[in-house]
Amino acid sequence: MKYLNKILYLFVVSAIVTSCDRDFVDTNFGQPTIGFASETADLYVEDGAINQISIELASTAVTEGNVNYSISVDPTSTAFEGTEFTIVNSSTSFANGEMFTNLIIEGDFANADYEGEVAKLILTSNQAQISQDNSFDLNIFKVCEISSLNTLDYNAEVFALGDTAPSHSVTLTPVAGEDRQWTITSSWGPEFLAWATGDPAYSGLFVYSGTIILNDDLTVDFIGDEALTPGGTGVFIPCPQEFNITLTQDVFTNPFTVDVVLSPM
């Protein structure tokens, strides 16, 4: 983390004020130097929430008169203005006699991504010098409530041996007396062995049943019901309520893992 040194010259006395995250020093005595007070921030966007974040900008000197600045979005951004977010005050100013101001960004829940996207903001001004670090990365994440699943019926996509195995559907059955635990009758599907061996005689064998456990940190444990299908681990993606699980197995003599993606029907 760097620190931003804001130098205030009043008459013949100078004082140094330090702010987190970024350094810049005013070497131009005709105009103040302005910049973002930090380098990055995270905005977590929730359904029905205000979903705004205040980003601080700082000046190296008390402004004399309003100092206007503008904010633009770098084309390398993966979050787009007007889609994932809106700049509420894209052209504003440091008020007379101020050293700080704030930029307001509002995220859009419908278009935000649960894996996160980056809005790279660029600061410009024709009334002040701009610090060397004139960009700011805002990471925007969609956040969804996971107090309960919207449905217990899921589609299962299965990937193994560099290929796509037959898909299937499963119903998650809540475990009595346990929160965020469900049993399923098959994880990799009833046709997985027949597909992997090329022998239809194996259809319906070792269907890899077990219990899904969703942890507080959104990691997933899968506990298999049989010794040859011991289970695996994965992650839960809350917005689509999707389970991504990697299974280990001892059914085959050659070791390989199987990826299962459970998506709501």
C-alpha positions in Angstrom: 0.0 0.0 0.0 1.3 3.4 -0.9 0.5 6.7 0.8 -0.7 9.9 -0.7 1.2 13.0 0.5 -1.0 16.1 0.2 1.1 19.3 0.7 -0.7 22.3 1.9 1.0 25.7 1.4 -0.6 28.5 3.5 1.3 31.7 3.5 4.9 30.7 4.6 3.9 27.6 6.6 3.7 24.2 5.0 2.1 21.1 6.5 2.0 17.5 5.2 -1.1 15.5 5.4 -0.9 11.7 4.8 -3.7 9.5 3.3 -3.7 5.8 2.6 -2.7 4.1 -0.5 -1.1 6.5 -2.9 1.8 9.0 -3.1 2.0 12.1 -5.0 3.7 15.4 -4.2 2.9 18.8 -5.7 5.9 20.1 -7.6 3.9 22.6 -9.6 3.2 25.7 -7.5 0.9 27.3 -10.0 -1.8 24.6 -9.9 -2.7 21.9 -7.4 -2.1 18.3 -8.3 -5.2 16.1 -8.0 -5.6 12.3 -8.1 -7.4 9.3 -6.7 -6.7 8.9 -3.0 -6.4 5.1 -3.4 -5.8 2.6 -6.2 -8.7 0.2 -6.1 -12.0 -0.7 -4.3 -14.6 -3.4 -4.4 -18.3 -2.8 -5.0 -20.7 -5.6 -4.1 -24.0 -5.2 -5.8 -27.1 -6.7 -4.2 -30.7 -6.9 -5.4 -32.8 -4.1 -4.1 -29.8 -2.3 -2.4 -28.6 1.3 -3.2 -25.3 -0.2 -4.6 -23.3 3.0 -4.6 -19.7 3.5 -3.6 -17.9 6.8 -2.9 -14.4 7.1 -4.3 -12.3 9.8 -2.8 -10.2 12.2 -4.8 -7.6 14.5 -3.2 -5.7 17.7 -4.0 -2.2 18.6 -2.9 -3.3 22.1 -2.0 -6.4 23.9 -0.9 -8.2 24.9 -4.1 -8.7 28.6 -5.1 -12.0 28.6 -6.8 -13.7 25.5 -8.2 -11.3 23.0 -9.8 -13.2 21.0 -12.4 -12.3 17.4 -13.3 -13.8 14.7 -15.5 -13.9 10.9 -15.2 -13.7 8.6 -18.2 -13.7 4.8 -18.5 -10.6 3.1 -20.0 -11.5 0.9 -23.0 -9.6 -2.0 -21.4 -12.3 -2.2 -18.7 -14.4 -5.3 -18.5 -17.3 -3.5 -16.8 -19.1 -1.0 -19.0 -20.6 2.3 -18.2 -24.4 2.2 -18.7 -24.5 -1.5 -18.3 -22.7 -2.8 -15.2 -22.4 0.6 -13.6 -23.2 4.3 -13.8 -21.0 7.3 -13.0 -23.4 9.4 -11.0 -21.2 12.6 -11.2 -18.9 12.1 -14.2 -18.0 15.8 -14.4 -17.6 17.7 -11.2 -15.2 19.8 -9.2 -13.2 20.4 -6.1 -15.1 23.1 -4.3 -13.3 26.4 -3.5 -11.1 25.9 -0.4 -11.4 22.1 -0.4 -8.7 19.4 -0.7 -11.0 16.4 -1.0 -14.1 15.4 -3.1 -15.9 12.2 -3.9 -16.9 10.4 -7.1 -20.1 8.3 -6.8 -20.5 5.1 -8.7 -23.6 3.0 -8.8 -23.6 -0.7 -9.7 -26.4 -2.4 -11.7 -27.5 -5.7 -10.2 -29.1 -7.1 -13.3 -26.0 -6.7 -15.4 -23.3 -7.3 -12.8 -21.3 -10.5 -12.8 -20.8 -12.8 -9.8 -17.2 -13.5 -10.9 -16.5 -9.8 -10.9 -15.6 -7.3 -13.6 -13.3 -4.2 -13.5 -14.1 -0.6 -14.3 -10.9 1.3 -14.9 -11.6 4.9 -14.3 -9.3 7.7 -15.7 -9.1 11.2 -14.2 -8.5 14.3 -16.3 -8.6 18.0 -15.7 -7.7 21.2 -17.6 -7.6 23.2 -14.4 -5.1 21.1 -12.3 -2.1 18.9 -12.7 -2.9 15.2 -12.6 -0.9 12.8 -10.4 1.2 10.2 -12.2 -1.3 7.5 -11.1 -4.4 8.9 -12.6 -6.4 5.6 -12.8 -8.6 3.7 -10.4 -9.7 0.1 -10.6 -13.2 -0.6 -9.3 -14.0 -4.3 -9.0 -17.8 -4.9 -9.3 -19.3 -8.1 -8.0 -22.9 -9.4 -8.0 -23.9 -10.8 -4.6 -27.0 -13.0 -4.1 -28.7 -14.2 -1.0 -28.3 -17.9 -0.3 -30.6 -18.4 2.7 -32.2 -21.2 0.6 -32.1 -22.7 -2.8 -34.7 -21.4 -5.3 -35.2 -25.0 -6.6 -34.1 -28.5 -5.7 -34.2 -29.7 -9.3 -30.8 -29.4 -11.1 -29.3 -30.2 -14.4 -25.9 -31.9 -14.2 -23.1 -31.5 -16.8 -20.2 -33.9 -16.5 -16.7 -33.5 -17.9 -13.9 -36.1 -17.7 -11.1 -37.5 -19.7 -10.9 -34.4 -21.8 -14.5 -34.9 -23.0 -18.1 -34.3 -22.1 -19.9 -37.2 -20.5 -23.7 -37.7 -20.7 -25.7 -35.1 -18.8 -28.5 -35.9 -16.5 -30.9 -34.4 -13.9 -30.9 -34.7 -10.2 -33.1 -33.7 -7.2 -31.4 -32.3 -4.1 -33.0 -33.8 -1.0 -32.4 -31.8 2.2 -30.7 -33.7 5.0 -33.0 -33.7 8.0 -31.8 -31.5 10.9 -28.9 -30.1 8.8 -28.5 -26.7 7.1 -27.2 -26.5 3.6 -26.8 -30.2 3.2 -28.5 -32.3 0.4 -28.3 -35.8 -0.8 -28.3 -36.8 -4.5 -28.8 -40.2 -6.0 -26.1 -39.6 -8.7 -23.4 -37.1 -9.2 -21.7 -38.1 -12.4 -24.8 -39.8 -13.7 -26.1 -43.3 -14.3 -24.5 -43.6 -17.7 -21.0 -42.4 -16.7 -19.4 -45.9 -16.4 -21.0 -47.1 -19.7 -19.7 -43.9 -21.4 -16.2 -44.0 -19.9 -15.7 -47.7 -20.7 -17.6 -47.8 -24.0 -19.5 -50.8 -22.6 -23.3 -50.4 -22.2 -23.3 -53.3 -19.7 -22.0 -50.8 -17.1 -25.1 -48.6 -17.4 -26.5 -47.8 -14.0 -23.5 -49.1 -12.0 -21.5 -47.0 -9.5 -23.7 -43.9 -10.0 -21.7 -42.0 -7.4 -24.4 -41.0 -4.9 -23.6 -38.8 -1.9 -24.2 -35.7 0.1 -23.5 -32.1 -0.9 -22.4 -29.8 2.0 -22.4 -26.1 1.4 -19.9 -24.3 3.7 -20.1 -20.7 5.0 -17.3 -19.6 2.7 -19.2 -21.0 -0.3 -16.9 -24.0 -0.7 -18.5 -27.3 -1.2 -17.7 -30.8 0.1 -19.2 -33.8 -1.5 -19.2 -37.0 0.5 -19.6 -40.2 -1.6 -21.6 -43.1 -0.3 -19.2 -45.8 -1.3 -15.5 -46.5 -0.8 -14.7 -46.4 -4.5 -16.5 -43.1 -4.9 -15.2 -41.2 -1.9 -16.3 -37.7 -2.9 -14.7 -34.4 -3.8 -14.7 -30.6 -3.3 -15.9 -27.5 -5.2 -17.4 -24.1 -5.0 -20.9 -22.7 -4.9 -21.7 -19.7 -7.2 -24.6 -18.0 -5.4 -26.2 -15.9 -8.2 -27.1 -18.7 -10.5 -27.0 -21.0 -7.4 -24.7 -23.3 -9.2 -22.5 -26.1 -7.8 -19.1 -26.8 -9.3 -17.7 -30.0 -7.9 -14.5 -32.0 -8.8 -14.8 -35.7 -7.9 -12.1 -38.2 -7.2 -12.7 -41.8 -7.9 -11.2 -45.3 -7.3 -13.5 -47.2 -9.6 -11.0 -47.1 -12.5 -7.4 -48.2 -12.0 -6.1 -45.2 -13.8 -6.5 -42.0 -11.7 -8.6 -39.2 -13.1 -11.0 -36.6 -11.7 -14.5 -35.7 -12.9 -16.0 -32.2 -13.0 -19.7 -31.9 -12.3 -21.6 -28.7 -12.8 -25.1 -28.6 -11.2 -27.3 -25.8 -12.6 -30.8 -25.0 -11.5 -33.5 -26.3 -13.8 
